[in-house]
């Protein structure tokens, strides 16, 4: 099978991961001072912290072993490897995140007009316009960004306080999110919040039944002063190769138009209500809220037949009565092929039981 064929085969997997997605512990030696701040109030402080300026150094490590394709290698690396992040943050629309690793150095510069991605070794700059839906990128792993995203839909009853610890030399108040949905495969999300600014300093995502975080990102060093604008901004240097950046929404639309069947999906699956997601193709169903999400795409038989052996060959793949399944920490992916109806691809942070329940419901869904 050609490389082009593999890219087409994995296009829908890329689409669903993008729809959803959208690390070693380093604790300070000094004891931290706790504060009597209620959990809901601390969450509100986190959500209000996007405008806090800072610069710092963070480390992220993940255990999400995603299948790798022509379209997913960078995403897989971000979510499964150790990543060093140097961050300069002036605001949500003006920041820079550099990743330095064995493969080289990449800088992501965000401004109100879009994003520059600068690959130092190849002297290549890519420019992308703002998009409602995008694949995970280095700024998404910054503790402050990830913490706000994971707490953005947290209900008061899902939150509790967990004391305090030192992170990057600062007092950080512990906030725990335990998803209420029975279908959740995430056991808990722990966010450690700067007592003075509401800025998330560390985030741990732990899967159900696991003892080691599936994703752990935290600051090692933090300076709460605004970085200079000329450090954050970017202009391609002379001689640089300038290319258009990825168009995630275009990729999703192309994958949907080319590969996804127009099937009427139910309003609820595995106890999760269907929701609207900006930028997602109409042929993709998204269910749930907060950190408990399930994305579903109907597949034509020819694509399912090509995708099945690729999934089965992935590390840790299981083929059973539910379908062909991959588990990557709290993230599950399953290809379902009911005998008397079309195939479906499901990706989500839900349990194996929830995936099986959703698969059974889809087997009887009208086309």
Secondary structure by P-SEA (a helix, b strand, c coil): ccaaaaaaaaaaaaaaaaaccccbbbbbcbbbbbccccaaaaaaaaaacccccccbbbbbbbccccccccccaaaaaaacbbbbbbbbbcccccbbbbbbcccbbbbbbbcccbbbbbbccccbbbbbccccccccccccccaaaaaaaaacccccccccccbbbbcccbbbbbbbbbbccccccccbbbbbbccccccccbbbbbccccccccbbbbbccccccccccccccccccccbbbbbcccaaaaaaaaaaccccccccccccccbbbbbbccccccbbbbbcccbbbbbbbbcaaaaaaaaaaaaacccccccccccccccccbbbbbbbcccbbbbbbbccccaaaaaaaaaaaaaccc
